Amino acid sequence: MAIKTRALLAVTSVMLSTSVFANDFTIGLNDDAISTELAVDLNKTTNAVFGYMYATDGGHAASGAMHVTHDAGIHHFEIGAKYSYYWSKRSANGSVVGIGGRYAMDLGSNLSFLASGYYAPSVLSFGSVDGQYELDSKFQYKLNPSLALFAGYRNIRLQYDDNLNSTFDSGFYIGGSAAF
C-alpha cells in the first residue's frame, strides 16, 4: 500500500473513529505558498494536527503532530512532537521529528495571538535532512465562534548533510480557519 494511501487512511480513521470535542480546518496563503491544517481534539488534554504545505521555491511538506494541551486562563499551551516529510525542490527528500508546540493567548474582543515552534536536531532528522526548525506567529480575529481570519509570519528552514541549508518557506501570510 502506498505511503500516501496509508496517510489518507490514518487521517480518515482518526477523524471518524474518535468522539472528538472539536475540529479546526485552517488554510493560509501568500504569493509563494499555500498551507492547510486539520486539528482534531482527541480528548480534553490531547490533540492531533495534520498539515500539508506547498511552497513554489521549497516543494511539498506533509506533517502530523500530537500534543498534550493545557489551558490556564487566557493562555492555551500545546506541547508535543511533529513528524514532517519534505519533498524539496532544491535538495534530496527527507523527514524530521520536531519537538516543540503551540501557544495561544486570548487578547479579548475576539482577538488572539498564536505562535508555534518546532526544532529537529540532527539525531531526529532522516534522509538527507540534517536538521530543521520552524517558527510561526499570527494574530487572529474571530468573526463568530466558527469562523476566524488571521495574518501572520512563518519561517521554515532545513539543514542538509551535503547541500547548502535552505529556506522552505519564509514570509507573511493571511488565512482563515473554520471550527466544526
CORQUI-V668917 format. One record per residue. N is the residue number from 1. SS is DSSP state (H for helix, E for strand, C for the rest). PSI is psi as a letter, one per 20 degrees, with the letter a starting at -180 (none if undefined). NEAR is the number of other ideal C-beta (glycine too) atoms within 10 Angstrom. Layout:
# CORQUI-V668917
n->N ss->SS psi->PSI near->NEAR
n->N ss->SS psi->PSI near->NEAR
This chain:
# CORQUI-V668917
n->1 ss->C psi->p near->6
n->2 ss->C psi->q near->7
n->3 ss->H psi->g near->9
n->4 ss->H psi->h near->9
n->5 ss->H psi->g near->9
n->6 ss->H psi->g near->10
n->7 ss->H psi->g near->15
n->8 ss->H psi->g near->11
n->9 ss->H psi->h near->11
n->10 ss->H psi->g near->13
n->11 ss->H psi->g near->15
n->12 ss->H psi->g near->10
n->13 ss->H psi->h near->10
n->14 ss->H psi->g near->16
n->15 ss->H psi->h near->14
n->16 ss->H psi->h near->8
n->17 ss->H psi->i near->8
n->18 ss->C psi->q near->14
n->19 ss->C psi->n near->6
n->20 ss->C psi->q near->16
n->21 ss->C psi->h near->12
n->22 ss->C psi->q near->10
n->23 ss->E psi->p near->14
n->24 ss->E psi->p near->17
n->25 ss->E psi->p near->13
n->26 ss->E psi->q near->20
n->27 ss->E psi->p near->13
n->28 ss->E psi->q near->21
n->29 ss->E psi->q near->14
n->30 ss->C psi->a near->18
n->31 ss->C psi->h near->8
n->32 ss->C psi->i near->14
n->33 ss->E psi->q near->21
n->34 ss->E psi->p near->15
n->35 ss->E psi->q near->22
n->36 ss->E psi->q near->15
n->37 ss->E psi->p near->18
n->38 ss->E psi->o near->17
n->39 ss->E psi->p near->20
n->40 ss->E psi->o near->18
n->41 ss->E psi->o near->17
n->42 ss->E psi->h near->16
n->43 ss->E psi->a near->11
n->44 ss->C psi->h near->9
n->45 ss->C psi->j near->12
n->46 ss->E psi->p near->16
n->47 ss->E psi->r near->23
n->48 ss->E psi->q near->20
n->49 ss->E psi->p near->20
n->50 ss->E psi->p near->18
n->51 ss->E psi->q near->17
n->52 ss->E psi->p near->14
n->53 ss->E psi->p near->22
n->54 ss->E psi->p near->16
n->55 ss->E psi->p near->22
n->56 ss->C psi->h near->11
n->57 ss->C psi->h near->14
n->58 ss->C psi->g near->23
n->59 ss->E psi->b near->19
n->60 ss->E psi->q near->15
n->61 ss->E psi->p near->25
n->62 ss->E psi->q near->17
n->63 ss->E psi->q near->21
n->64 ss->E psi->p near->18
n->65 ss->E psi->q near->24
n->66 ss->E psi->p near->14
n->67 ss->E psi->q near->23
n->68 ss->E psi->p near->12
n->69 ss->E psi->q near->18
n->70 ss->E psi->p near->11
n->71 ss->E psi->p near->11
n->72 ss->E psi->n near->7
n->73 ss->C psi->c near->7
n->74 ss->C psi->i near->12
n->75 ss->E psi->p near->11
n->76 ss->E psi->p near->16
n->77 ss->E psi->q near->14
n->78 ss->E psi->p near->21
n->79 ss->E psi->p near->13
n->80 ss->E psi->b near->19
n->81 ss->E psi->q near->16
n->82 ss->E psi->p near->24
n->83 ss->E psi->p near->16
n->84 ss->E psi->p near->25
n->85 ss->E psi->p near->18
n->86 ss->E psi->p near->27
n->87 ss->E psi->n near->13
n->88 ss->E psi->q near->22
n->89 ss->C psi->h near->13
n->90 ss->C psi->i near->14
n->91 ss->C psi->r near->21
n->92 ss->C psi->q near->14
n->93 ss->C psi->q near->14
n->94 ss->E psi->r near->20
n->95 ss->E psi->r near->18
n->96 ss->E psi->q near->28
n->97 ss->E psi->o near->17
n->98 ss->E psi->q near->23
n->99 ss->E psi->p near->14
n->100 ss->E psi->b near->19
n->101 ss->E psi->a near->19
n->102 ss->E psi->q near->22
n->103 ss->E psi->q near->15
n->104 ss->E psi->q near->18
n->105 ss->E psi->p near->13
n->106 ss->E psi->o near->15
n->107 ss->E psi->i near->13
n->108 ss->E psi->r near->7
n->109 ss->C psi->k near->8
n->110 ss->C psi->j near->13
n->111 ss->E psi->p near->13
n->112 ss->E psi->q near->19
n->113 ss->E psi->p near->15
n->114 ss->E psi->q near->18
n->115 ss->E psi->q near->14
n->116 ss->E psi->q near->21
n->117 ss->E psi->p near->16
n->118 ss->E psi->q near->23
n->119 ss->E psi->p near->15
n->120 ss->E psi->o near->26
n->121 ss->C psi->r near->15
n->122 ss->H psi->h near->12
n->123 ss->H psi->h near->9
n->124 ss->H psi->k near->17
n->125 ss->E psi->p near->22
n->126 ss->E psi->r near->15
n->127 ss->E psi->b near->16
n->128 ss->C psi->i near->16
n->129 ss->E psi->p near->25
n->130 ss->E psi->j near->20
n->131 ss->E psi->r near->19
n->132 ss->E psi->q near->28
n->133 ss->E psi->q near->17
n->134 ss->E psi->p near->23
n->135 ss->E psi->q near->16
n->136 ss->E psi->p near->19
n->137 ss->E psi->q near->14
n->138 ss->E psi->q near->21
n->139 ss->E psi->p near->13
n->140 ss->E psi->p near->21
n->141 ss->E psi->p near->15
n->142 ss->E psi->o near->17
n->143 ss->E psi->h near->10
n->144 ss->E psi->r near->8
n->145 ss->C psi->i near->8
n->146 ss->C psi->i near->11
n->147 ss->E psi->p near->12
n->148 ss->E psi->q near->21
n->149 ss->E psi->q near->13
n->150 ss->E psi->r near->18
n->151 ss->E psi->p near->13
n->152 ss->E psi->a near->20
n->153 ss->E psi->p near->13
n->154 ss->E psi->q near->21
n->155 ss->E psi->o near->15
n->156 ss->E psi->p near->23
n->157 ss->E psi->p near->15
n->158 ss->E psi->q near->28
n->159 ss->E psi->p near->18
n->160 ss->E psi->q near->20
n->161 ss->C psi->g near->14
n->162 ss->C psi->i near->8
n->163 ss->C psi->r near->15
n->164 ss->C psi->q near->8
n->165 ss->C psi->q near->12
n->166 ss->E psi->q near->18
n->167 ss->E psi->o near->14
n->168 ss->E psi->g near->25
n->169 ss->E psi->q near->23
n->170 ss->E psi->p near->17
n->171 ss->E psi->r near->14
n->172 ss->E psi->q near->11
n->173 ss->E psi->r near->20
n->174 ss->E psi->r near->13
n->175 ss->E psi->a near->20
n->176 ss->E psi->r near->16
n->177 ss->E psi->q near->19
n->178 ss->E psi->p near->12
n->179 ss->E psi->p near->15
n->180 ss->C psi->none near->8
